[in-house]
Structures are given as C-alpha cells and as structure tokens.
Amino acid sequence: MNPVTSVSKEQLRAAAIEVLRLNDLGTMTSAAPNLYPHMWSWDAAFVAIGLARTSVPRAVTELRTLLNAQWSTGMIPHIVFSDNDTGYFPGFDRWGTANAAALPAGVKSSGICQPPVHAIALRHIVDRGRENGGADQAAAEEFLAESFDGWLAWHRWLATVRDPDGVGLIEIHHGWESGFDNSPRWDGPYARVVPGAVAPFTRRDTLHVADISERPDDAEYTKYLWLVQQMADVAFDDDAVRQVVDFRVRDVFFSAIMAASSAVLADLGDEIGRDKEAGELRLMAARFQAGVASTVDPATGLARDYDVLAGQSIGTETVSGFAPLVSGGDPALLAAQRELLQGPRWMGFPDLRFPLPPSTSPASDAFRPRTYWRGPVWPFLNLLLGWAAARDGEPGLYGRLRSASLQQLADLQFGEYYEPFTGEPLGSLAQAWTAAAALEWMGAEPVPGQSETQKGNQ
C-alpha cells in the first residue's frame, strides 16, 4: 500500500527533485534557498544520499566539495561558505577562521565541526553506483578510492582531538557542533556560559520564520557568538581551544554517529584493500559504541551527554537519548530502546499528527512544540533512525518510520522541521536535506525479511 496518501509518489519525487535543483549551486547544495545559503557538513551528507537516487555523479561532487574544505588537521568544518552574498550571519569574517593555520588556502569555512555522517552517505553513493552500473559505478568507485584517506583523517581527528581521554565519547565545544543547536540538552552547559564583550550583531534567521519564538533568543545567541570568539582568539588551535572554551560536553548522539560511520567506513576500506585501516576503524567503532552504551540511564533507558566542566551527566528527555539505536551493539539494549521509542512518551504519544519521534519528548517539561530543537520533528533524523533499523534487521520499525515520514512529507513543503501535533512545516521551507530524505525513503522500497530490508536501505 502506498503510504503517500494525499499526493502520488511521482508528485512527491518530482517536488523533492525540484527542491534540490533550486538549492543547487553547481558544486555544492545550499541547505535552504534563503535562510541557509551555504553548505553545511551533515546536511551535505544527507543531501548526497538523496542526490544518489537521481544522479550519482552529482552526489559525488557534493561530497568532494565538502572534503576539499577539510582542514590540514583532518577536521571537516561545519559550514563551507559559498559565494552567495546574502548577508548570512555569522559569516566568514565573523568566524575569524582566516587566521587559523589549518584552514586550506582558498577555502572559507567555519572553525567547528558537525557529526560525521559522511561515510554512511559514501556507502549509499557506492551502492547506487553499483546498482546502476556503467559510468555511475565507475564514478562511485573512483571517488571511494580517491577520498578514503580524507574520511580516514577525519575519523582519526575526531578519535584523538575530540576524545582526548579515550572514553569513546566525542567532546563538542559549541551546541552548533551537535547539530541540535538549542536543544534542552544544552541548557545546563549554556547556563554556565557568561559572555564577555561581544561585538554588536544583526541576525537574519528570525526574518525567515512566522514566529520568532521558534528560534533561540538574542541572549542565547550572544552565548553562541561568545564561544566562537573564544575559539577565534586562539586561532582555532585544537589544544588551546580545549583550555579556553566555556562549553565542553561529551555528545552521546555525535558519538553514536561516529561509531556507526566508523563501522561503515571500515567495510568500505575492506572493499578497496585497505585492510589495516579497516581494522583501525573497527576498533574506533567498538570504542564509541561502548562509550555510548556506558551512558545509558537505567532509570529512563535513555543515553546521556556529559558536561565535562560541571562533571555531571545530562539526562534531559530528548531524541538524542536513542543514540544506541544509531551506534548499534547489545541486542537487549537495542530492543529496550526500540520499545521505548515506539512507546507512549515518543512515537506513541497521543495526538501526534504522525507517529514520528519529536526532538524532545512531549511528556517532558522541556518540550516546546514549535521551537527548533526543543520539540519539533526533524525528517532527516527519522531517515537516520530508519537506516539504523534496516542495518539491524528491524523491518517493523523501519517500515513505520518510512510510512509516517512519507505521509508527513506529502505536503510538498519540505520544511526544516514540523510541529508534532498539527504537522505544520516550520523554519525554512524547501530544505534540501528534507527533500533528500523523501527521495531516499521512496527509493528504498519496503520488502519483507531482514536481508532484503537491509539491502533496500544500504
């Protein structure tokens, strides 16, 4: 049965392709046409997954552009600035990365990172290329061989610089690095940030929403800019940043993506004869998988972040608590998490427009249904959870996420995020990674049985 009820699959596919065309800048895809005119790191990975369903060479170009912005340390920056002069704030000049020794010549980027979903995107590109054969297969396999060392350097940087104590948890230095910018996960750490003098600023994000309460307020934004300023003051030197920055948190969801992507990159390494590096990556995957599992609160069943400067765990009830479902691991833990995810505090919460997990549990006091990462549903995140369910041979959860996601996206608005109870698209519309999620969900048809489900979403 076609889960897209209000429009045909052909209409949804055509509309999603049009969004990616609208956002296409030639060698990179802007995250959204007005609010986000540049390339974002983990957006680009999900965009590449969607592009691989329509053009493998264009998907390759997307990841190649991102990788070309990799710093000499191995870090992949969270924003690669395009030539679009739309007044986006904070722009390249405000970031102060021009003084960073590791910034590649000719590249304009931010000085922080985002979760390493890229190996998962690379896996999709290679698989689509092999399905298509011919020139697509050649392009995908050539890119795998060409780019492998870059992705390996990225993972090595994360495993060393961002896990200095070897605990299997990635340390972030800004809420923006998590991708969950203003999540209640970060309320405690941000409460302890006391900004010094911050230069005046004019935001643009509030101009693109009907209700400014959807976005972080100016006091929060001042703290965000203060952290950027602290890092810029030490020229984004890795060791120096750790000494001066006022935000140091071990991010459990980032760490779960690190575990999953390291395992995927290891498999890709095996396929091109990089056995030694594949072994190294599998050790990384195991380390971060164990790190994620170690954070699970036995009382709630959810994984927790850790505030390094405060010396305490963060137990807010957000979707990041399902990090073990992404990292994989102990079957009993994953079974308990799947039951929790589909239960009454999450996908089964009464009155949800679609049975999809909000970014914060509606049963939590921190829940705000219209405010960015404090309650709305994010389509790309459901695609990631679906990918993990397919990987682990869970066609039931995969099918439920897929069906509900396609129904949600049948409004053809491709919202940045969605109000959980009304299904209203919020934030920026024509969001590239939302359109990409629709294309991947449509391309990965549900089929019975574990192996076929996995094959459909590899």
FENFENUR-V356231 format. One record per residue. N is the residue number from 1. PSI is psi in radians with two decimals (999 if undefined). Layout:
N|PSI, N|PSI
This chain:
1|2.32, 2|2.06, 3|-0.23, 4|1.80, 5|-0.61, 6|-0.39, 7|2.81, 8|2.81, 9|-0.60, 10|-0.70, 11|-0.76, 12|-0.76, 13|-0.81, 14|-0.71, 15|-0.67, 16|-0.73, 17|-0.67, 18|-0.64, 19|-0.78, 20|-0.62, 21|-0.74, 22|-0.63, 23|-0.03, 24|2.10, 25|0.19, 26|-1.12, 27|-0.06, 28|2.83, 29|2.17, 30|2.57, 31|-0.64, 32|2.67, 33|-0.46, 34|-0.94, 35|-0.65, 36|1.45, 37|0.12, 38|-2.99, 39|2.24, 40|2.51, 41|-1.00, 42|-0.41, 43|-0.80, 44|-0.63, 45|-0.83, 46|-0.66, 47|-0.74, 48|-0.62, 49|-0.79, 50|-0.75, 51|-0.60, 52|-0.35, 53|-0.26, 54|-0.59, 55|1.81, 56|-0.77, 57|-0.66, 58|-0.61, 59|-0.71, 60|-0.79, 61|-0.68, 62|-0.90, 63|-0.57, 64|-0.73, 65|-0.78, 66|-0.80, 67|-0.51, 68|-0.29, 69|0.07, 70|2.34, 71|2.81, 72|-0.35, 73|-0.37, 74|-0.27, 75|2.44, 76|2.07, 77|2.72, 78|-0.41, 79|2.31, 80|2.04, 81|2.32, 82|-3.10, 83|0.00, 84|2.05, 85|1.42, 86|0.12, 87|0.31, 88|2.42, 89|2.40, 90|2.28, 91|-3.06, 92|-0.76, 93|-0.68, 94|-0.51, 95|-0.56, 96|0.35, 97|-0.16, 98|-0.41, 99|0.04, 100|2.20, 101|-0.46, 102|-0.14, 103|2.24, 104|2.59, 105|2.38, 106|0.01, 107|2.41, 108|2.05, 109|2.93, 110|-3.13, 111|0.25, 112|3.10, 113|-3.11, 114|2.99, 115|2.51, 116|1.20, 117|-0.07, 118|-0.64, 119|-0.59, 120|-0.73, 121|-0.71, 122|-0.70, 123|-0.77, 124|-0.76, 125|-0.79, 126|-0.75, 127|-0.70, 128|-0.70, 129|-0.74, 130|-0.60, 131|-0.71, 132|-0.56, 133|-3.04, 134|-2.36, 135|-0.59, 136|-0.76, 137|-0.73, 138|-0.75, 139|-0.75, 140|-0.78, 141|-0.59, 142|-0.70, 143|-0.67, 144|-0.87, 145|-0.71, 146|-0.65, 147|-0.17, 148|-0.78, 149|-0.56, 150|-0.80, 151|-0.66, 152|-0.75, 153|-0.65, 154|-0.83, 155|-0.66, 156|-0.69, 157|-0.81, 158|-0.74, 159|-0.39, 160|-1.07, 161|-0.66, 162|0.05, 163|1.09, 164|-0.43, 165|0.00, 166|0.58, 167|-0.03, 168|0.47, 169|2.26, 170|2.29, 171|2.25, 172|2.71, 173|0.20, 174|2.50, 175|-0.50, 176|-0.47, 177|-0.52, 178|-0.45, 179|-0.30, 180|1.10, 181|-1.03, 182|0.49, 183|2.56, 184|-0.21, 185|-0.58, 186|0.11, 187|-0.77, 188|-0.94, 189|-0.71, 190|-0.50, 191|-0.45, 192|0.00, 193|2.08, 194|1.80, 195|2.52, 196|-2.70, 197|2.17, 198|2.29, 199|2.58, 200|2.65, 201|2.69, 202|2.07, 203|2.72, 204|-0.32, 205|-0.57, 206|-0.20, 207|-0.20, 208|0.28, 209|2.62, 210|-0.50, 211|2.01, 212|-0.26, 213|-0.22, 214|-0.42, 215|2.85, 216|2.60, 217|3.06, 218|-0.56, 219|-0.72, 220|-0.75, 221|-0.60, 222|-0.69, 223|-0.69, 224|-0.78, 225|-0.56, 226|-0.73, 227|-0.72, 228|-0.76, 229|-0.71, 230|-0.75, 231|-0.70, 232|-0.59, 233|-0.39, 234|0.40, 235|0.52, 236|0.49, 237|2.23, 238|-0.86, 239|-0.69, 240|-0.66, 241|-0.78, 242|-0.48, 243|-0.48, 244|-0.41, 245|2.52, 246|0.12, 247|1.92, 248|1.86, 249|2.37, 250|1.97, 251|1.98, 252|-0.57, 253|-0.73, 254|-0.78, 255|-0.63, 256|-0.71, 257|-0.65, 258|-0.76, 259|-0.86, 260|-0.79, 261|-0.61, 262|-0.69, 263|-0.71, 264|-0.77, 265|-0.57, 266|-0.78, 267|-0.74, 268|-0.65, 269|-0.73, 270|-0.67, 271|-0.36, 272|0.33, 273|0.37, 274|1.08, 275|-0.73, 276|-0.80, 277|-0.62, 278|-0.69, 279|-0.72, 280|-0.75, 281|-0.61, 282|-0.60, 283|-0.70, 284|-0.82, 285|-0.78, 286|-0.71, 287|-0.80, 288|-0.53, 289|-0.77, 290|-0.68, 291|-0.77, 292|-0.83, 293|-0.56, 294|-0.29, 295|-0.12, 296|2.24, 297|2.06, 298|-0.39, 299|-0.66, 300|-0.38, 301|0.07, 302|2.55, 303|2.69, 304|2.56, 305|3.02, 306|2.13, 307|1.86, 308|-0.76, 309|-0.55, 310|-0.30, 311|0.68, 312|2.66, 313|2.73, 314|2.01, 315|0.49, 316|2.63, 317|1.32, 318|2.95, 319|-0.32, 320|-0.34, 321|-0.28, 322|0.42, 323|-0.68, 324|-0.51, 325|-0.49, 326|-0.76, 327|-0.45, 328|-3.08, 329|-2.35, 330|2.11, 331|-0.64, 332|-0.73, 333|-0.77, 334|-0.66, 335|-0.74, 336|-0.70, 337|-0.70, 338|-0.69, 339|-0.73, 340|-0.78, 341|-0.68, 342|0.07, 343|-3.01, 344|-0.22, 345|-0.08, 346|-1.89, 347|-0.45, 348|0.18, 349|2.38, 350|2.52, 351|0.11, 352|2.43, 353|-0.71, 354|2.50, 355|1.25, 356|2.54, 357|2.14, 358|2.83, 359|-0.45, 360|2.46, 361|2.29, 362|-0.29, 363|-0.07, 364|2.57, 365|-0.36, 366|-0.10, 367|2.25, 368|1.88, 369|-0.33, 370|0.01, 371|1.64, 372|-1.99, 373|0.29, 374|0.19, 375|-0.69, 376|2.84, 377|2.35, 378|1.98, 379|-0.69, 380|-0.56, 381|-0.62, 382|-0.57, 383|-0.71, 384|-0.76, 385|-0.63, 386|-0.73, 387|-0.77, 388|-0.67, 389|-0.73, 390|-0.75, 391|-0.68, 392|0.16, 393|0.78, 394|1.29, 395|-0.44, 396|-0.92, 397|-0.74, 398|-0.82, 399|-0.68, 400|-0.73, 401|-0.72, 402|-0.87, 403|-0.84, 404|-0.63, 405|-0.74, 406|-0.63, 407|-0.74, 408|-0.73, 409|-0.04, 410|-0.09, 411|-0.20, 412|0.30, 413|-0.46, 414|0.97, 415|2.71, 416|-0.74, 417|2.94, 418|2.47, 419|2.24, 420|-0.54, 421|-0.59, 422|-0.39, 423|0.21, 424|2.31, 425|2.35, 426|2.99, 427|-2.54, 428|2.39, 429|3.01, 430|0.73, 431|2.24, 432|-0.80, 433|-0.35, 434|-0.76, 435|-0.69, 436|-0.69, 437|-0.72, 438|-0.77, 439|-0.70, 440|-0.73, 441|-0.72, 442|-0.61, 443|-0.49, 444|1.45, 445|2.48, 446|2.33, 447|2.66, 448|2.64, 449|2.61, 450|-0.93, 451|-0.69, 452|-0.61, 453|-0.75, 454|-0.75, 455|-0.69, 456|-0.32, 457|0.36, 458|999
